[in-house]
């Protein structure tokens, strides 16, 4: 299955929350599993992903986005030879 490209960098907070919730459903990731994998407390995940308060710090949502994108801490970053190519690593 080929996934459509989604540029999360252009999303507003509400769109990011919706994307995260959709991605969790697609990957079958529960809130406890997401909390364990990202180090973000489950209560914080509940507050953010409920959408009731769409205000959050980037430093809080960053590990959630990285996990849902599929980036792993031990994944080496590619050696980019062409400086004109944008880097999208967190």
Backbone as a chain_set.jsonl record, in Angstrom:
{"seq": "XXXXXXXXXXXXXXXXXXXXXXXXXXXXXXXXXXXXXXXXXXXXXXXXXXXXXXXXXXXXXXXXXXXXXXXXXXXXXXXXXXXXXXXXXX", "coords": {"N": [[0.832, -1.168, 0.0], [0.629, 2.158, -0.903], [1.305, 5.125, 0.666], [-0.223, 8.33, 0.771], [1.498, 11.377, 0.364], [1.918, 13.51, 3.065], [2.234, 16.693, 4.295], [3.14, 17.498, 7.249], [4.213, 19.753, 8.293], [2.896, 21.967, 7.408], [0.463, 21.974, 8.577], [-2.209, 23.149, 10.671], [-2.732, 23.36, 14.279], [-5.17, 21.91, 14.9], [-5.504, 20.292, 12.617], [-3.169, 18.758, 12.84], [-3.722, 17.306, 15.18], [-5.943, 15.816, 14.317], [-4.678, 14.351, 12.275], [-2.836, 12.863, 13.784], [-4.564, 11.281, 15.37], [-5.891, 9.82, 13.351], [-3.708, 8.471, 12.242], [-2.888, 6.919, 14.436], [-5.038, 5.158, 14.583], [-4.812, 3.879, 12.079], [-2.35, 2.576, 12.385], [-2.9, 1.014, 14.535], [-2.293, 1.774, 17.156], [-2.414, 2.134, 20.562], [-3.239, 4.493, 23.186], [-1.78, 3.967, 25.62], [0.391, 2.48, 24.548], [1.481, 4.362, 22.78], [2.252, 6.316, 24.608], [4.235, 4.92, 26.062], [6.097, 4.458, 24.026], [6.878, 7.007, 23.249], [7.479, 8.499, 25.478], [5.873, 10.481, 26.36], [3.596, 11.459, 28.771], [0.596, 9.575, 29.42], [-1.639, 11.022, 30.252], [-1.087, 13.537, 29.201], [-1.082, 12.943, 26.481], [-3.803, 12.269, 26.23], [-4.958, 14.76, 26.769], [-3.993, 16.339, 24.635], [-4.666, 14.836, 22.267], [-7.399, 14.599, 22.495], [-8.452, 16.869, 21.485], [-9.784, 18.911, 22.681], [-8.354, 21.012, 23.728], [-6.492, 22.597, 21.689], [-3.879, 23.565, 22.009], [-0.469, 23.267, 22.298], [2.939, 22.53, 23.049], [5.632, 22.473, 20.716], [7.722, 20.824, 21.439], [6.437, 18.898, 22.881], [4.663, 17.619, 21.098], [6.383, 16.735, 19.148], [7.823, 14.168, 19.628], [5.645, 12.462, 19.365], [4.739, 12.875, 16.736], [7.069, 12.061, 15.371], [7.147, 9.317, 16.062], [4.72, 8.417, 14.933], [5.164, 8.933, 12.262], [7.141, 7.14, 11.765], [9.764, 7.339, 12.309], [12.652, 6.334, 14.009], [14.67, 6.482, 16.929], [17.155, 5.222, 16.685], [17.579, 5.113, 13.996], [19.69, 5.831, 11.397], [20.432, 9.055, 10.065], [20.101, 10.02, 6.659], [22.92, 10.421, 4.436], [23.189, 13.381, 3.097], [23.937, 14.569, 0.037], [23.31, 16.569, -1.732], [22.961, 19.809, -1.114], [20.769, 21.41, -1.619], [18.501, 20.02, -1.141], [15.744, 19.715, 1.039], [15.776, 19.116, 4.595], [14.016, 16.949, 6.64], [14.065, 16.038, 9.243], [13.44, 15.524, 12.677]], "CA": [[0.0, 0.0, 0.0], [1.385, 3.395, -0.999], [0.666, 6.189, 1.429], [-0.157, 9.659, 0.185], [2.412, 12.276, 1.062], [1.268, 14.507, 3.908], [3.221, 17.618, 4.838], [2.672, 17.894, 8.573], [4.789, 21.053, 8.628], [1.979, 23.025, 6.998], [-0.821, 21.784, 9.249], [-2.489, 23.909, 11.885], [-2.835, 22.427, 15.409], [-6.341, 21.034, 14.79], [-5.192, 19.304, 11.583], [-2.168, 17.85, 13.397], [-4.42, 16.416, 16.108], [-6.727, 14.886, 13.492], [-3.743, 13.452, 11.6], [-2.299, 11.945, 14.792], [-5.609, 10.317, 15.716], [-6.073, 8.938, 12.191], [-2.503, 7.639, 12.124], [-2.952, 5.934, 15.524], [-6.019, 4.136, 14.181], [-4.234, 3.127, 10.965], [-1.249, 1.739, 12.877], [-3.366, 0.207, 15.655], [-1.518, 2.188, 18.319], [-3.235, 2.612, 21.676], [-2.615, 5.595, 23.938], [-0.703, 3.473, 26.495], [1.553, 2.107, 23.719], [2.066, 5.61, 22.298], [2.918, 6.937, 25.764], [5.451, 4.152, 26.348], [7.054, 4.597, 22.93], [7.328, 8.389, 23.063], [7.858, 9.135, 26.736], [4.886, 11.509, 26.685], [2.624, 10.856, 29.693], [-0.706, 9.267, 28.835], [-2.559, 12.128, 30.547], [-0.775, 14.595, 28.238], [-1.616, 12.466, 25.197], [-5.257, 12.407, 26.277], [-5.285, 16.189, 26.69], [-3.709, 16.822, 23.284], [-5.372, 14.11, 21.21], [-8.853, 14.753, 22.621], [-8.804, 18.009, 20.659], [-10.499, 19.932, 23.454], [-7.446, 22.137, 23.897], [-5.502, 22.398, 20.624], [-2.641, 24.3, 22.242], [0.574, 22.398, 22.828], [4.3, 22.901, 22.657], [6.236, 21.617, 19.699], [8.554, 19.82, 22.105], [5.551, 17.838, 23.352], [4.079, 16.878, 19.971], [7.452, 16.227, 18.282], [8.042, 12.718, 19.695], [4.426, 11.79, 18.882], [4.808, 12.936, 15.276], [8.179, 11.209, 14.928], [6.745, 7.922, 16.191], [3.65, 8.102, 13.978], [5.759, 8.959, 10.926], [7.936, 5.93, 11.637], [11.155, 7.626, 12.636], [13.128, 5.712, 15.24], [15.865, 7.156, 17.427], [18.372, 4.557, 16.24], [17.652, 5.149, 12.542], [20.668, 6.84, 10.99], [19.967, 10.018, 9.088], [20.803, 9.796, 5.396], [23.995, 11.323, 4.076], [22.635, 14.22, 2.023], [25.008, 15.146, -0.768], [22.793, 17.757, -2.394], [22.579, 20.772, -0.076], [19.519, 22.08, -1.961], [17.385, 19.193, -0.697], [15.355, 20.042, 2.405], [15.88, 18.058, 5.588], [12.776, 16.881, 7.375], [14.245, 15.26, 10.447], [13.147, 16.254, 13.909]], "C": [[0.885, 1.243, 0.0], [0.616, 4.483, -0.268], [0.812, 7.514, 0.699], [0.772, 10.524, 1.027], [1.6, 13.314, 1.834], [2.353, 15.388, 4.5], [2.713, 18.137, 6.174], [3.185, 19.267, 8.97], [3.857, 22.199, 8.268], [0.627, 22.939, 7.701], [-0.969, 22.715, 10.451], [-2.676, 22.904, 13.031], [-4.015, 21.454, 15.312], [-6.095, 19.939, 13.743], [-4.157, 18.289, 12.078], [-2.81, 16.842, 14.343], [-5.21, 15.375, 15.331], [-5.82, 13.871, 12.806], [-3.196, 12.411, 12.578], [-3.33, 10.876, 15.156], [-5.858, 9.328, 14.582], [-4.911, 7.969, 12.07], [-2.464, 6.565, 13.215], [-3.907, 4.804, 15.159], [-5.454, 3.26, 13.07], [-3.165, 2.145, 11.439], [-1.673, 0.827, 14.028], [-2.609, 0.505, 16.942], [-2.461, 2.736, 19.387], [-2.513, 3.756, 22.385], [-1.541, 5.086, 24.9], [0.565, 3.098, 25.708], [2.262, 3.361, 23.206], [2.822, 6.322, 23.419], [4.239, 6.231, 26.069], [6.523, 4.376, 25.285], [7.643, 6.001, 22.832], [7.832, 9.059, 24.328], [6.941, 10.279, 27.127], [3.851, 10.87, 27.604], [1.256, 10.668, 29.046], [-1.711, 10.389, 29.093], [-2.338, 13.297, 29.576], [-1.274, 14.208, 26.857], [-3.125, 12.639, 25.149], [-5.669, 13.868, 26.107], [-5.094, 16.709, 25.265], [-4.617, 16.165, 22.255], [-6.894, 14.151, 21.338], [-9.334, 15.909, 21.755], [-9.526, 19.117, 21.407], [-9.657, 21.186, 23.659], [-6.323, 21.997, 22.874], [-4.229, 23.229, 20.778], [-1.634, 23.361, 22.903], [1.915, 22.917, 22.357], [4.798, 21.934, 21.585], [7.044, 20.506, 20.357], [7.721, 18.664, 22.651], [5.038, 16.993, 22.198], [5.155, 16.225, 19.096], [7.692, 14.726, 18.414], [6.833, 11.919, 19.216], [4.449, 11.74, 17.36], [5.9, 12.012, 14.743], [7.791, 9.737, 14.968], [5.706, 7.557, 15.134], [4.12, 8.158, 12.531], [6.568, 7.686, 10.687], [9.399, 6.14, 11.903], [11.505, 6.989, 13.968], [14.448, 6.366, 15.631], [17.157, 6.532, 16.91], [18.506, 4.507, 14.719], [18.661, 6.214, 12.13], [20.057, 7.792, 9.964], [20.755, 9.812, 7.802], [21.902, 10.827, 5.179], [23.503, 12.127, 2.874], [23.786, 14.915, 1.316], [24.583, 16.479, -1.378], [22.26, 18.718, -1.332], [21.253, 21.459, -0.373], [18.298, 21.283, -1.509], [17.03, 19.538, 0.751], [15.527, 18.846, 3.327], [14.631, 18.095, 6.435], [12.893, 16.063, 8.645], [14.015, 16.128, 11.664], [14.332, 16.18, 14.832]], "O": [[1.794, 1.358, 0.822], [-0.558, 4.732, -0.542], [1.844, 7.787, 0.086], [0.815, 10.406, 2.251], [0.687, 13.924, 1.279], [3.286, 14.893, 5.133], [1.947, 19.099, 6.225], [2.649, 19.884, 9.89], [4.022, 23.305, 8.784], [-0.259, 23.754, 7.44], [-0.002, 23.025, 11.147], [-2.769, 21.704, 12.773], [-3.854, 20.273, 15.621], [-6.447, 18.781, 13.97], [-4.255, 17.1, 11.773], [-2.478, 15.657, 14.31], [-5.155, 14.186, 15.647], [-6.137, 12.682, 12.752], [-3.104, 11.228, 12.25], [-2.995, 9.695, 15.24], [-6.019, 8.131, 14.824], [-5.111, 6.78, 11.822], [-2.056, 5.432, 12.956], [-3.614, 3.633, 15.399], [-5.598, 2.038, 13.107], [-3.087, 1.018, 10.95], [-0.903, -0.034, 14.452], [-2.318, -0.4, 17.724], [-3.211, 3.682, 19.143], [-1.313, 3.952, 22.196], [-0.482, 5.705, 25.0], [1.678, 3.37, 26.157], [3.492, 3.422, 23.194], [3.904, 6.866, 23.197], [5.251, 6.889, 26.307], [7.709, 4.471, 25.599], [8.777, 6.169, 22.383], [8.532, 10.069, 24.264], [7.195, 10.973, 28.111], [3.28, 9.838, 27.253], [0.814, 11.484, 28.238], [-2.549, 10.674, 28.236], [-3.293, 13.965, 29.178], [-1.826, 15.041, 26.137], [-3.668, 13.101, 24.146], [-6.618, 14.172, 25.383], [-5.942, 17.439, 24.751], [-5.264, 16.851, 21.463], [-7.604, 13.783, 20.402], [-10.491, 15.932, 21.336], [-9.844, 20.154, 20.825], [-10.191, 22.291, 23.751], [-5.311, 21.354, 23.152], [-3.577, 23.558, 19.787], [-1.917, 22.745, 23.931], [2.001, 23.659, 21.378], [4.439, 20.757, 21.557], [7.047, 19.372, 19.879], [8.243, 17.569, 22.86], [4.983, 15.769, 22.31], [4.868, 15.265, 18.38], [7.763, 14.048, 17.39], [6.991, 10.808, 18.712], [4.209, 10.69, 16.764], [5.685, 11.272, 13.783], [8.067, 8.992, 14.028], [5.804, 6.502, 14.508], [3.539, 7.503, 11.665], [6.671, 7.209, 9.557], [10.2, 5.219, 11.742], [10.751, 7.09, 14.936], [15.241, 6.753, 14.773], [18.148, 7.235, 16.716], [19.456, 3.915, 14.207], [18.5, 7.383, 12.48], [19.27, 7.386, 9.109], [21.937, 9.472, 7.843], [21.827, 11.953, 5.671], [23.415, 11.603, 1.764], [24.506, 15.727, 1.898], [25.391, 17.396, -1.523], [21.221, 18.46, -0.724], [20.658, 22.043, 0.532], [17.185, 21.809, -1.494], [17.919, 19.643, 1.596], [15.434, 17.698, 2.891], [14.227, 19.16, 6.902], [11.915, 15.454, 9.079], [14.351, 17.312, 11.679], [14.294, 16.733, 15.932]]}, "num_chains": 1, "name": "protein.A"}
